[in-house]
Amino acid sequence: MGFGRDVRISLSTRFIDTTIVLILSLVIRLVVLCVLLWLAIIDVRTRRLPTGIVLTIGALFFADAFLIGLSIDDVLIHLLLALGVFLFCAVLFAAKMLGGGDAKLAAVIFLWVGLSLSLPALTLISVIGTVVSLISLATRNMNPAAHAHPVRAIAMFSGARGVPYGVALALGGGAVIVLPALIPLLSTR
């Protein structure tokens, strides 16, 4: 009789601990999403992605990995993927096809998503990036300072200053970072 009760208590305690870990992981990921959205706004306004903010997003990956108990091997795989993405993006930067901040942010996004979610992340980032590029192309002759407030927001995407690809990285990457932590919580309800 006592053994069955102990097992139930142990299972319910494990469920509560797991739920708390999932909620804390979601909180970290939502903070990352908010920071990514902030970076998207900064990129649209200035065409710069501050390194300190990008590195903070990377550091939060390690906090989340520790919290959820990601193995050292898995962390190394995430790091190797991020390094590969960074090296590829560095080549694009050298060819003047991508900004340096975009290269750093892409590496950090792929640090977060890992190998298993890299294709969905790449697909979503590419689709959003295409939309951002088309908006930048369509607004390339618009001057944000010369337009009223609603049009000014669109004019800030003007391709004359370069394409703010950080927007696509932030939106696509942010979605792929948050959803894996959100779905288990929704399915337990």
C-alpha positions as MATLAB code, in Angstrom:
seq = 'MGFGRDVRISLSTRFIDTTIVLILSLVIRLVVLCVLLWLAIIDVRTRRLPTGIVLTIGALFFADAFLIGLSIDDVLIHLLLALGVFLFCAVLFAAKMLGGGDAKLAAVIFLWVGLSLSLPALTLISVIGTVVSLISLATRNMNPAAHAHPVRAIAMFSGARGVPYGVALALGGGAVIVLPALIPLLSTR';
ca = [
       0.000    0.000    0.000;
       2.791    2.464    0.881;
       4.807    1.489   -2.205;
       1.979    2.432   -4.624;
       1.520    5.754   -2.891;
       5.269    6.448   -3.057;
       5.283    5.695   -6.786;
       2.333    8.065   -7.351;
       4.030   10.813   -5.354;
       7.290   10.224   -7.211;
       5.524   10.341  -10.598;
       3.536   13.457   -9.730;
       6.684   15.155   -8.382;
       8.551   14.252  -11.575;
       5.612   15.643  -13.622;
       5.675   18.892  -11.629;
       9.467   19.148  -11.980;
       9.202   18.494  -15.726;
       6.440   21.066  -16.078;
       8.489   23.659  -14.195;
      11.507   22.979  -16.412;
       9.334   23.299  -19.535;
       7.861   26.573  -18.291;
      11.289   27.998  -17.395;
      12.632   26.939  -20.801;
       9.665   28.643  -22.454;
      10.327   31.809  -20.437;
      13.963   31.858  -21.583;
      12.871   31.309  -25.177;
      10.237   34.039  -24.974;
      12.924   36.416  -23.683;
      15.053   35.391  -26.677;
      12.087   36.044  -28.986;
      11.577   39.512  -27.495;
      15.278   40.311  -27.916;
      15.140   39.045  -31.505;
      12.146   41.281  -32.240;
      14.070   44.192  -30.738;
      17.022   43.322  -32.999;
      14.685   43.256  -36.016;
      13.567   46.806  -35.206;
      17.171   47.929  -34.742;
      18.099   46.342  -38.086;
      15.265   48.071  -39.936;
      16.206   51.435  -38.418;
      20.009   51.305  -38.530;
      21.029   48.253  -40.608;
      23.182   47.207  -37.644;
      22.918   44.223  -35.295;
      24.841   44.974  -32.079;
      27.262   42.155  -31.260;
      26.597   42.331  -27.511;
      22.900   41.649  -27.984;
      23.585   38.794  -30.419;
      26.066   37.240  -27.962;
      23.496   37.546  -25.165;
      21.086   35.441  -27.234;
      23.865   32.884  -27.657;
      24.574   32.842  -23.922;
      20.895   32.212  -23.195;
      21.159   29.032  -25.287;
      23.652   27.635  -22.784;
      21.384   28.553  -19.861;
      18.477   26.785  -21.572;
      20.621   23.769  -22.502;
      21.698   23.399  -18.863;
      18.121   23.804  -17.644;
      16.653   21.159  -19.940;
      19.593   18.817  -19.404;
      20.957   18.805  -22.949;
      23.882   16.385  -23.124;
      27.429   17.574  -23.814;
      27.312   15.707  -27.133;
      24.140   17.561  -28.149;
      25.621   20.905  -27.110;
      28.704   20.129  -29.220;
      26.508   19.313  -32.222;
      24.705   22.645  -31.783;
      28.074   24.414  -31.531;
      29.454   22.697  -34.643;
      26.340   23.617  -36.618;
      26.641   27.236  -35.460;
      30.313   27.275  -36.440;
      29.496   25.865  -39.882;
      26.768   28.450  -40.407;
      29.095   31.216  -39.258;
      31.864   30.110  -41.645;
      29.417   29.895  -44.560;
      28.017   33.333  -43.713;
      31.556   34.727  -43.345;
      32.175   33.712  -46.964;
      28.972   35.531  -47.954;
      30.116   38.555  -45.927;
      33.503   38.542  -47.673;
      31.647   38.500  -51.004;
      29.556   41.481  -49.775;
      26.375   39.422  -50.032;
      25.527   39.490  -46.320;
      26.184   41.839  -43.442;
      28.501   40.914  -40.591;
      25.738   41.243  -38.014;
      23.523   38.968  -40.100;
      26.328   36.376  -40.182;
      26.664   36.449  -36.385;
      22.914   36.354  -35.832;
      22.480   33.433  -38.255;
      25.107   31.451  -36.338;
      23.363   32.152  -33.029;
      19.947   31.227  -34.454;
      21.320   27.887  -35.657;
      23.070   27.384  -32.310;
      19.596   27.488  -30.802;
      17.719   25.367  -33.340;
      20.297   22.609  -33.740;
      20.536   20.026  -36.469;
      17.043   18.582  -36.089;
      15.301   21.923  -36.668;
      17.830   23.463  -39.041;
      15.842   22.718  -42.209;
      12.550   24.143  -40.879;
      14.458   27.197  -39.619;
      16.247   27.677  -42.940;
      12.973   27.324  -44.835;
      11.078   29.790  -42.662;
      13.956   32.293  -42.631;
      14.237   32.010  -46.432;
      10.516   32.587  -47.011;
      10.452   35.598  -44.678;
      13.733   36.813  -46.183;
      12.186   36.703  -49.642;
       9.295   38.874  -48.458;
      11.705   41.309  -46.767;
      13.828   41.448  -49.935;
      10.786   42.133  -52.122;
       9.665   44.926  -49.784;
      13.195   46.349  -49.834;
      13.246   46.220  -53.613;
       9.816   47.838  -53.919;
      10.754   50.656  -51.539;
      14.335   51.243  -52.719;
      13.536   54.773  -53.931;
      11.540   55.800  -50.862;
      13.033   58.148  -48.286;
      11.667   57.403  -44.793;
      12.138   61.032  -43.683;
       9.990   62.316  -46.541;
       6.841   60.334  -45.710;
       4.067   60.445  -43.144;
       4.184   58.009  -40.244;
       2.364   54.932  -41.683;
       4.349   55.010  -44.942;
       7.583   55.792  -43.085;
       7.577   52.320  -41.510;
       7.495   50.675  -44.946;
      10.018   53.166  -46.360;
      12.491   52.165  -43.632;
      12.853   48.839  -45.446;
      14.270   50.699  -48.468;
      16.849   48.594  -50.253;
      18.923   51.713  -50.934;
      20.511   51.141  -47.505;
      20.748   47.365  -47.884;
      18.290   44.611  -47.030;
      17.523   44.254  -43.302;
      17.885   40.466  -43.350;
      18.034   40.447  -39.547;
      14.236   40.767  -39.697;
      13.932   37.377  -41.422;
      16.462   35.796  -39.067;
      14.640   37.205  -36.032;
      11.118   36.253  -37.096;
      11.876   32.856  -38.623;
      14.502   31.875  -36.095;
      12.434   33.159  -33.184;
       9.453   31.056  -34.222;
      11.569   27.904  -34.507;
      13.200   28.625  -31.134;
       9.928   29.170  -29.236;
       7.614   26.552  -30.737;
       9.471   23.430  -29.485;
       9.108   24.690  -25.909;
       5.502   25.810  -26.343;
       4.036   22.689  -27.956;
       4.750   20.270  -25.052;
       3.100   22.669  -22.616;
       0.019   22.952  -24.812;
      -0.218   19.182  -25.222;
      -0.138   18.566  -21.430;
      -3.280   20.620  -20.849;
];
